[in-house]
Amino acid sequence: NGPTATQLQTINNGTGGTIVVHNRGITLSGTAAVVKEALAGTLQDGNGQGLNGAMTISDGDGTSIAATVLSAIGSATGGTVTVTHAINVTGTADQAIVALHDTNTKVEVSDATVTLTDDPDLTELINLNAATTGAIKINTRGKTYSGTAANLALALAGTVTDGSNNALNGTMTLTNGPTATQLQTINNGTGG
């Protein structure tokens, strides 16, 4: 039969060998810590196929979860991994991109906060903004960006602050002429 996330965590922690499940499409639900441990070993069905079931991460609002934990879960199944609450994803910009954007490792978040220990480049900030409606907290309040008006507007469309929730105040350099809406978004995104 299909194990729960906690049962599979216990089994996985008890063996270094391959775990064969009856159905590669099993679905698991639990906290990120439990699901990560449940999926940490080599899991497959009787035909040697890896898991492709949907996984649900149930940690509560505001719970800090490392981006590396989320991407480990995302890479362990071919199915969709959904985070059901407004967690706080922590790590570097590169780690957050792997967890929230890269196709083979991403998890779906809707309103998670992303707290970074460094500064994302413009493309990373665009992709993080596309992944969540929650705040993105970067390391440097005065971070400067340069790019097209469209890209800067995409990067600054959400709530982007420093780690202390201060609005950005870095200079934004536009490499082409903006529309009024783009300029409004960029202006709202920085005090620089």
C-alpha positions as CSV (number, residue, x, y, z in Angstrom):
1,N,0.0,0.0,0.0
2,G,1.0,3.6,-0.2
3,P,3.0,5.0,2.7
4,T,2.4,8.3,4.5
5,A,5.2,10.9,4.4
6,T,6.0,10.0,8.0
7,Q,6.1,6.3,7.4
8,L,8.3,6.7,4.4
9,Q,10.6,9.1,6.4
10,T,11.0,6.4,9.0
11,I,11.7,3.7,6.4
12,N,14.1,5.9,4.5
13,N,16.0,6.8,7.7
14,G,16.3,3.1,8.5
15,T,17.9,1.9,5.3
16,G,20.5,2.9,2.8
17,G,19.1,0.7,0.2
18,T,16.5,1.3,-2.6
19,I,12.9,1.5,-1.5
20,V,10.4,0.0,-4.0
21,V,6.8,1.5,-3.8
22,H,3.8,-0.1,-5.4
23,N,2.9,3.0,-7.4
24,R,5.3,5.6,-8.6
25,G,2.5,8.2,-8.5
26,I,2.2,8.1,-4.8
27,T,1.3,11.5,-3.2
28,L,2.8,12.7,0.0
29,S,1.9,15.5,2.3
30,G,3.8,16.9,5.3
31,T,6.3,19.5,6.5
32,A,9.2,20.2,4.3
33,A,11.6,18.4,6.7
34,V,9.5,15.3,6.8
35,V,8.9,15.1,3.0
36,K,12.6,15.8,2.3
37,E,13.6,12.9,4.5
38,A,10.9,10.7,3.1
39,L,12.3,11.3,-0.4
40,A,16.0,11.4,0.4
41,G,16.9,7.8,-0.6
42,T,16.4,6.0,-3.9
43,L,12.7,5.4,-4.4
44,Q,11.2,3.7,-7.4
45,D,8.4,1.5,-8.5
46,G,8.7,-2.2,-9.4
47,N,9.8,-1.3,-12.9
48,G,12.7,0.9,-11.7
49,Q,10.9,4.1,-12.5
50,G,11.3,7.2,-10.2
51,L,8.4,8.9,-8.4
52,N,6.1,11.2,-10.3
53,G,3.4,11.9,-7.8
54,A,2.3,15.2,-6.4
55,M,3.8,16.4,-3.1
56,T,2.3,18.9,-0.7
57,I,4.4,21.0,1.7
58,S,2.2,22.0,4.7
59,D,4.5,24.2,6.9
60,G,2.6,27.1,8.3
61,D,2.7,30.8,7.3
62,G,6.1,32.4,8.1
63,T,8.0,29.2,8.6
64,S,11.5,29.6,7.3
65,I,12.6,26.8,4.9
66,A,15.9,26.7,3.1
67,A,15.7,26.9,-0.7
68,T,18.0,23.9,-0.8
69,V,15.4,21.8,1.1
70,L,12.7,22.8,-1.3
71,S,14.7,22.0,-4.4
72,A,15.7,18.6,-3.0
73,I,12.0,17.8,-2.7
74,G,11.3,19.2,-6.2
75,S,14.1,17.1,-7.7
76,A,12.8,13.9,-6.0
77,T,9.6,13.6,-8.0
78,G,8.4,14.3,-11.5
79,G,5.1,15.5,-10.1
80,T,4.2,18.9,-8.9
81,V,5.3,20.0,-5.5
82,T,3.0,22.6,-4.0
83,V,3.6,24.7,-0.9
84,T,0.2,25.5,0.7
85,H,1.1,28.4,3.0
86,A,3.0,31.7,2.9
87,I,6.4,30.3,4.0
88,N,9.7,32.2,4.1
89,V,12.2,30.7,1.5
90,T,15.8,31.4,2.6
91,G,19.1,31.2,0.9
92,T,21.1,32.8,-1.9
93,A,19.6,34.0,-5.1
94,D,21.0,31.1,-7.0
95,Q,19.5,28.6,-4.5
96,A,16.1,30.4,-4.6
97,I,16.1,30.2,-8.4
98,V,16.8,26.4,-8.3
99,A,13.9,26.0,-5.8
100,L,11.3,28.3,-7.4
101,H,12.1,28.5,-11.1
102,D,14.2,25.7,-12.5
103,T,12.0,23.2,-14.2
104,N,13.4,20.0,-12.7
105,T,13.7,21.1,-9.1
106,K,11.0,23.8,-8.6
107,V,8.2,23.9,-6.1
108,E,5.1,25.9,-6.6
109,V,4.5,28.8,-4.1
110,S,1.9,31.4,-4.4
111,D,2.6,33.9,-1.8
112,A,5.9,32.9,-0.1
113,T,8.3,35.5,1.1
114,V,11.9,35.0,-0.3
115,T,14.7,36.2,2.0
116,L,18.1,36.3,0.2
117,T,21.5,36.4,1.8
118,D,22.9,38.1,-1.4
119,D,21.6,40.2,-4.3
120,P,19.9,38.6,-7.3
121,D,20.8,39.8,-10.8
122,L,18.1,41.3,-12.9
123,T,17.0,38.0,-14.6
124,E,16.9,36.2,-11.2
125,L,14.8,39.0,-9.7
126,I,12.3,38.8,-12.6
127,N,12.0,35.0,-12.2
128,L,11.6,35.2,-8.4
129,N,8.9,37.9,-8.9
130,A,7.1,35.6,-11.3
131,A,7.2,32.7,-8.8
132,T,5.6,34.5,-5.9
133,T,3.4,37.4,-5.0
134,G,5.1,37.6,-1.6
135,A,7.9,40.0,-0.7
136,I,11.4,39.5,-2.0
137,K,14.1,40.6,0.4
138,I,17.5,41.2,-1.0
139,N,20.7,41.9,0.8
140,T,21.6,45.4,-0.4
141,R,19.1,48.2,-0.2
142,G,21.1,50.4,-2.6
143,K,21.4,47.6,-5.2
144,T,21.5,49.1,-8.7
145,Y,20.0,47.5,-11.8
146,S,20.2,48.3,-15.5
147,G,18.1,46.9,-18.3
148,T,15.1,47.5,-20.6
149,A,12.1,49.2,-19.2
150,A,10.1,46.1,-19.6
151,N,12.6,44.0,-17.6
152,L,13.0,46.5,-14.8
153,A,9.3,46.7,-14.5
154,L,9.0,42.9,-14.3
155,A,11.8,42.8,-11.7
156,L,10.2,45.5,-9.5
157,A,6.6,44.6,-10.0
158,G,6.3,42.9,-6.6
159,T,7.4,44.0,-3.2
160,V,11.2,44.1,-3.2
161,T,13.0,45.3,-0.1
162,D,16.2,44.8,1.9
163,G,16.2,42.4,4.7
164,S,14.9,45.0,7.1
165,N,11.8,45.7,4.9
166,N,13.2,49.0,3.7
167,A,12.3,49.9,0.2
168,L,15.1,49.8,-2.4
169,N,16.9,53.1,-3.0
170,G,19.4,52.1,-5.7
171,T,19.6,53.7,-9.1
172,M,17.7,52.0,-11.9
173,T,19.2,52.6,-15.4
174,L,16.8,52.2,-18.3
175,T,18.3,51.2,-21.6
176,N,15.3,52.2,-23.6
177,G,12.2,54.4,-23.4
178,P,9.5,53.2,-20.9
179,T,5.8,53.3,-21.2
180,A,4.0,55.3,-18.5
181,T,3.0,52.1,-16.7
182,Q,6.5,50.7,-16.8
183,L,7.9,53.9,-15.4
184,Q,5.3,54.0,-12.7
185,T,6.2,50.4,-11.6
186,I,9.9,51.2,-11.6
187,N,9.4,54.4,-9.7
188,N,7.3,52.6,-7.1
189,G,10.0,49.9,-6.8
190,T,12.9,52.2,-5.8
191,G,13.5,55.5,-4.0
192,G,16.7,55.9,-6.1
